[in-house]
């Protein structure tokens, strides 16, 4: 039998083999972990991430440099970009960026990066400015608001907080195409809304049925109307060569500021206590600021005002404020309303305006300016034809001056207003419906609150004593000025006859939300069934909007008449140009 010569692996040889393999394995693992394969892979990952961050920063810088002026970047812009990626960016950058090393935010890996690795060029002077001089805004196709000395631009953020406009957030200030109108405040805290220059067309004018109004914003340099529109609104035009017959101004203007609310009394504290309004009134000299102008007349039926002044003694008039939740400034004649509105520009210590500057003016609202606001409200930039809700809130207090409250709105016209609390101006569900935009940025109380006096009148010689008794500060002239508009009349004096005489001039008279938006000088023949009342000799002055108690007859297209005497349901509103 053949002998088997194959031999197996001995135990000693197997042990030696395993030991050798373990030694080799240990050396390999050590080589991988100690700056070996794992170390090199980690290092490569870090370099890749840093390169990616640097590339993102560089791209952001290049993108900024592509904006006008091309190739430049300011220190502020560079700091803003670096702030996206680094936590420790200084407020001022060193001239030599190679000396500055920053640490990336945790989300970017906390890497140390030299700023010069992403940008080594210089910075230009920061020339960004707040566009608030009335010049054309190319990005928004509208004239920018023209802030006067003493005015601060404001807007409301998504949470309803009031925000001061700055260079960095000015893009949030206004967007008229989306019903966001520009707002500002004067130093007393009064609110103002910018009405930009525009041309317009009414689809069906001279009817009692509300029609579509198309508007197009135009620069100040455009003085002729485009073919698809009918008129440049006269409130923005220079009327010095045409006699101011349509309520023009003394120059071509980019727009004007209108008070956001009707004039209110100072020192009113109105609070809501379980659905009931309570007020605290003070007329002490350390609380209320008074003008140096006296009341010139009073109504024997209403001898006191909201500051408990006895009007028969003809005391000094307090300056008005234009704020929500104030008692409307009533019991004041049309002439005193005019005088007090003119004083706003002079009261620098209260409002902060500077009357020595030629572009700073204040006056009582004209019919043309009321029309400019009403037409913009009717357009797609405002309510798109939906009527502004009525502010029909009034109080049950015995004193008649405690009647109408600015910036209130009740949804509907029924109900006991002595017990039903109206919603405040910034309530998103109800209060904003009293605004020209259905949001907080618009003009309030165009419908209701008080009848608002405007500086428009007729000059009939018979029965004209009321013009001199209650309107001597502006209504003695028989011709229009930049501050007041004179309307035609008929010798057969009546609302209808005087209106028809004005209607005969319709080819050249427009813009005041009277002729183009009504069919008669009497009854409810204006758009939306609003009241129509054209002045007559004994009642020569216009009022607009309708009082709180006019229900469906009140509205942005309502016009009525007054003899000019102080009344509890009549107030006024001011304009800044």
Residue pairs with C-beta under 8 A, 6 or more apart in sequence:
30 36
31 37
32 38
32 39
33 39
46 109
46 111
49 108
49 109
49 111
50 109
50 111
50 113
53 85
53 104
53 108
53 109
53 111
53 113
54 113
54 117
54 118
56 85
57 81
57 82
57 85
57 118
57 119
58 118
58 119
60 81
60 84
61 73
61 78
61 81
61 118
61 119
64 73
64 77
64 81
65 71
65 72
65 73
69 124
72 124
73 119
73 121
73 123
73 124
74 123
74 124
74 125
74 126
74 127
74 128
75 92
75 93
75 123
75 126
76 126
76 128
77 123
77 126
78 93
78 119
78 123
79 89
79 90
79 91
79 93
82 89
82 102
82 115
83 89
85 104
85 105
85 108
86 102
86 103
86 104
86 105
86 113
87 103
87 104
87 105
88 102
88 103
89 102
90 100
93 100
93 115
93 123
94 100
97 114
97 115
97 116
97 119
97 120
98 114
98 115
98 116
98 120
100 114
100 115
100 116
101 112
101 113
101 114
101 115
102 112
102 113
102 115
103 110
103 111
103 112
103 113
104 110
104 111
104 112
104 113
128 167
129 167
130 147
130 153
130 165
130 166
130 167
130 170
131 137
131 144
131 170
132 144
132 145
132 146
132 147
132 153
132 165
132 170
133 144
133 146
133 147
134 143
134 144
134 145
134 146
134 220
134 253
134 254
134 255
135 143
135 144
135 254
136 142
136 143
136 144
136 219
136 220
137 143
137 144
140 174
140 175
140 176
140 177
141 177
141 217
142 174
142 176
142 196
142 217
143 196
143 197
143 217
143 219
143 220
143 254
143 255
144 254
145 153
145 173
145 174
145 182
145 184
145 194
145 196
145 255
145 257
146 194
146 254
146 255
146 359
147 153
147 184
148 257
148 353
148 354
148 357
148 359
148 360
148 576
149 352
149 353
149 354
149 357
149 360
150 186
150 187
150 348
150 351
150 352
150 353
150 354
151 184
151 185
151 186
151 192
151 257
151 352
151 353
152 164
152 165
152 184
152 185
153 164
153 165
153 170
153 173
153 182
153 183
153 184
154 162
154 163
154 164
154 165
154 183
154 184
154 185
155 162
155 163
155 165
155 169
155 172
155 173
155 174
155 180
155 182
155 183
155 441
156 162
156 163
156 426
156 440
156 441
157 163
157 172
160 426
160 428
160 440
163 169
163 172
165 172
165 173
173 182
174 180
174 181
174 182
174 194
174 441
176 196
176 217
176 381
177 381
179 381
179 382
179 437
179 438
179 439
179 441
179 442
180 437
180 439
180 441
181 193
181 194
181 195
181 381
181 436
181 437
181 441
181 442
181 443
182 193
182 194
182 441
183 191
183 192
183 193
183 194
183 260
183 441
184 191
184 192
184 194
184 257
185 191
185 192
186 192
186 351
186 352
186 353
187 350
187 351
187 352
188 319
188 321
188 350
188 351
188 352
189 321
189 323
190 259
190 260
190 321
190 322
190 323
190 351
191 259
191 260
191 261
191 322
191 323
191 324
192 257
192 258
192 259
192 260
192 322
192 576
193 257
193 258
193 259
193 260
193 441
193 442
193 443
194 255
194 256
194 257
195 235
195 255
195 256
195 257
195 258
195 369
195 372
195 373
195 376
196 217
196 254
196 255
197 217
197 218
197 219
197 220
197 232
197 233
197 236
197 253
197 254
197 255
198 215
198 216
198 217
198 218
198 232
198 233
198 236
198 372
198 376
199 215
199 216
199 218
199 222
199 225
199 226
199 229
199 230
199 231
199 232
199 233
200 213
200 214
200 215
200 216
200 229
200 230
200 231
200 233
200 375
200 379
201 213
201 214
201 228
201 229
201 230
201 231
202 211
202 212
202 213
202 230
202 375
202 516
202 517
203 211
203 212
203 213
203 214
204 211
204 212
205 211
205 515
205 516
205 517
206 503
206 506
206 515
206 516
206 518
206 519
207 519
208 518
208 519
208 520
208 525
208 526
208 527
208 529
209 527
210 378
210 385
210 387
210 517
210 527
210 528
210 557
211 527
212 378
212 385
213 375
213 378
213 379
214 229
214 379
214 380
215 375
215 376
215 379
215 380
215 381
216 226
216 229
218 226
218 232
219 254
220 236
220 252
220 253
220 254
222 232
223 232
223 237
223 252
224 232
225 231
225 232
230 510
231 510
231 511
233 368
233 371
233 372
233 375
233 511
234 246
234 247
234 248
234 368
234 510
234 511
235 247
235 248
235 249
235 256
235 366
235 368
235 369
235 371
235 372
235 511
236 249
236 252
236 253
236 254
236 255
236 256
236 372
237 246
237 248
237 249
237 252
238 248
238 249
238 250
238 251
238 252
239 245
239 246
239 247
239 248
239 249
239 250
239 480
239 482
240 248
240 250
240 251
240 482
242 248
243 479
243 480
244 480
244 481
244 482
244 485
245 480
245 485
245 486
245 508
245 509
246 368
246 485
246 508
246 509
246 510
246 511
246 512
247 366
247 367
247 368
247 369
247 371
247 456
247 480
247 485
247 511
247 512
248 368
248 482
249 256
249 482
249 577
250 482
253 577
256 369
256 372
256 575
256 576
256 577
257 575
257 576
257 577
258 365
258 369
258 373
258 443
258 573
258 575
259 322
259 365
259 573
259 574
259 575
260 322
260 443
260 444
261 322
261 323
261 324
261 326
261 406
261 407
261 425
261 444
261 445
261 573
262 322
262 328
262 329
262 404
262 406
262 445
262 449
262 450
262 452
262 571
262 572
262 573
263 320
263 321
263 322
263 328
263 329
263 337
263 340
263 571
263 572
263 573
263 574
264 320
264 321
264 322
264 323
264 326
264 327
264 328
264 329
264 406
265 305
265 306
265 307
265 318
265 320
265 321
265 326
265 327
265 329
266 287
266 288
266 289
266 307
266 318
266 319
266 320
266 321
266 326
267 281
267 282
267 283
267 287
267 288
267 307
268 279
268 280
268 281
268 306
268 325
268 326
268 327
269 279
269 280
269 281
270 277
270 278
270 279
270 325
270 326
270 327
270 405
271 277
271 278
271 279
272 421
272 424
275 419
275 420
275 421
276 419
276 421
277 395
277 405
277 421
279 327
279 402
281 306
281 307
281 308
282 288
283 307
283 308
283 309
283 318
288 307
288 318
289 318
289 319
289 347
289 349
289 350
290 316
290 317
290 318
290 319
291 316
291 317
291 318
291 319
291 340
291 343
291 347
292 316
293 316
293 317
293 336
293 339
293 340
293 343
294 314
294 315
294 316
294 317
295 311
295 314
295 315
295 316
295 317
295 332
295 333
295 336
296 314
296 333
296 335
296 336
296 472
296 473
297 314
297 333
297 335
297 336
297 469
297 470
297 565
297 566
298 311
298 312
298 314
298 331
298 566
299 311
299 331
299 565
299 566
299 567
301 400
302 311
302 331
302 400
302 401
302 566
302 567
302 568
303 310
303 311
303 312
304 310
304 311
304 331
304 399
304 401
305 311
305 330
305 331
305 332
305 401
306 327
306 329
306 330
306 401
306 402
307 318
309 315
311 331
311 566
317 332
317 336
317 339
317 340
319 340
319 343
319 344
319 347
319 350
319 351
320 329
320 340
320 341
320 344
320 572
320 574
322 406
322 573
322 574
323 406
323 407
324 406
324 407
324 408
324 424
324 425
324 426
324 444
325 405
325 406
325 407
325 408
325 424
325 425
326 405
326 406
326 407
327 401
327 402
327 403
327 404
327 405
327 406
328 403
328 404
328 405
328 406
328 449
328 450
328 571
329 337
329 571
329 572
330 401
330 403
330 404
330 450
330 566
330 567
330 568
330 569
330 570
330 571
331 400
331 401
331 566
331 567
331 568
332 340
332 566
332 571
332 572
333 470
333 471
333 564
333 565
333 566
334 453
334 455
334 470
334 471
334 475
334 541
334 562
334 564
334 572
335 470
335 471
335 472
335 473
335 474
335 475
335 564
336 473
336 566
337 364
337 453
337 571
337 572
338 363
338 364
338 453
338 455
338 471
338 473
338 474
338 483
338 484
339 473
340 572
341 362
341 363
341 364
341 365
341 572
341 574
341 575
342 362
342 363
342 364
342 483
343 362
344 351
344 353
344 362
344 574
344 576
345 351
345 353
345 355
345 360
345 361
345 362
345 576
346 355
347 353
348 354
348 355
353 360
353 362
353 576
354 360
355 361
359 577
360 576
361 576
361 577
362 574
362 575
362 576
362 577
363 455
363 483
363 574
363 575
363 577
364 453
364 454
364 455
364 483
364 572
364 573
364 574
364 575
365 452
365 454
365 455
365 544
365 572
365 573
365 574
365 575
366 454
366 455
366 456
366 483
366 484
366 485
366 575
367 454
367 455
367 456
367 485
367 512
367 513
367 514
367 542
367 544
367 559
368 485
368 511
368 512
369 454
369 575
370 452
370 454
370 512
370 513
370 544
370 545
371 511
371 512
371 513
371 514
372 511
373 436
373 443
373 446
373 556
374 446
374 513
374 517
374 556
374 557
375 511
375 513
376 382
376 436
377 383
377 388
377 436
377 437
377 442
377 443
377 446
377 556
378 384
378 385
378 556
381 437
382 436
382 437
382 442
383 436
383 437
383 438
386 438
387 447
387 528
387 555
387 556
388 433
388 434
388 435
388 436
388 446
388 447
388 555
388 556
389 409
389 410
389 411
389 430
389 433
389 434
389 447
390 409
390 410
390 413
390 434
390 447
390 448
390 548
390 551
390 552
390 554
390 555
391 404
391 405
391 406
391 407
391 408
391 409
391 410
391 422
391 434
391 444
391 445
391 447
391 448
391 449
391 548
392 410
392 413
392 417
392 422
392 448
392 548
392 549
392 551
392 554
393 404
393 405
393 408
393 409
393 410
393 417
393 421
393 422
393 548
394 403
394 404
394 405
394 417
394 418
394 548
394 549
395 402
395 403
395 405
395 418
396 418
400 568
401 568
403 450
403 548
403 568
403 569
404 448
404 449
404 450
404 547
404 548
404 569
404 571
405 422
405 449
406 444
406 445
406 449
407 424
407 425
407 431
407 434
407 444
407 445
408 422
408 423
408 424
408 425
408 431
408 434
408 449
409 422
409 423
409 425
409 430
409 431
409 432
409 433
409 434
409 444
410 417
410 420
410 422
410 423
410 430
411 423
411 430
411 433
413 551
413 552
417 548
422 430
422 431
423 429
423 430
423 431
424 431
425 431
425 432
425 434
425 435
425 440
425 444
426 432
426 440
432 438
432 439
432 440
432 442
434 444
434 445
434 447
434 448
435 441
435 442
435 443
435 444
436 442
436 443
436 444
436 446
436 556
445 545
446 545
446 555
446 556
447 545
447 546
447 554
447 555
447 556
447 558
448 545
448 546
448 547
448 548
448 550
448 554
449 545
449 547
449 548
449 571
450 545
450 547
450 548
450 569
450 570
450 571
451 543
451 544
451 545
451 546
451 547
451 560
451 562
451 567
451 569
451 570
451 571
452 543
452 544
452 545
452 570
452 571
452 572
452 573
453 541
453 542
453 543
453 562
453 564
453 570
453 571
453 572
454 542
454 543
454 544
455 474
455 483
455 484
455 485
456 484
456 485
456 486
456 487
456 512
456 541
456 542
457 467
457 471
457 475
457 484
457 485
457 486
457 487
457 535
457 540
457 541
457 542
458 486
458 487
458 488
458 489
458 498
458 535
458 536
458 537
458 540
459 467
459 478
459 486
459 489
459 540
460 489
460 493
460 536
460 537
460 540
462 493
462 537
463 493
463 536
463 537
463 538
464 537
464 540
466 538
466 539
466 540
466 541
466 563
466 564
466 565
467 475
467 476
467 540
467 541
467 564
468 475
468 476
469 564
469 565
470 541
470 563
470 564
470 565
471 540
471 541
471 564
474 481
474 483
474 484
475 484
475 540
475 541
475 564
477 484
477 486
478 486
479 486
480 486
485 512
487 498
487 502
487 535
487 542
488 498
488 501
488 502
488 505
489 498
489 501
489 535
489 536
489 537
490 497
490 498
490 500
490 501
493 536
493 537
494 536
495 521
495 522
495 533
495 534
495 535
495 536
495 561
496 520
496 521
496 522
496 534
497 521
498 521
498 534
498 535
498 536
499 520
499 521
499 522
499 532
499 534
500 521
502 509
502 514
502 515
502 521
502 534
503 515
506 515
506 516
509 515
510 516
513 556
513 557
513 559
514 534
514 559
517 526
517 527
517 557
518 525
518 526
518 527
518 532
518 557
518 559
519 525
519 532
520 532
521 532
521 533
521 534
522 532
522 533
522 534
523 531
523 532
524 530
524 531
524 532
524 552
524 553
525 532
526 532
526 555
526 557
526 558
526 559
527 555
527 557
528 555
528 556
528 557
529 552
529 553
529 555
530 546
530 553
530 554
530 555
530 556
530 557
530 558
530 559
531 546
531 550
531 553
531 554
531 555
531 558
531 559
531 560
532 558
532 559
533 559
533 560
533 561
534 559
534 561
535 541
535 542
535 561
536 561
538 563
539 561
539 562
539 563
540 561
540 563
540 564
541 561
541 562
541 563
541 564
542 559
542 560
542 561
542 562
543 559
543 560
543 561
543 562
543 570
544 558
544 559
544 560
545 554
545 555
545 556
545 558
546 553
546 554
546 555
546 558
546 560
547 554
547 569
547 570
548 554
548 569
549 569
550 558
562 570
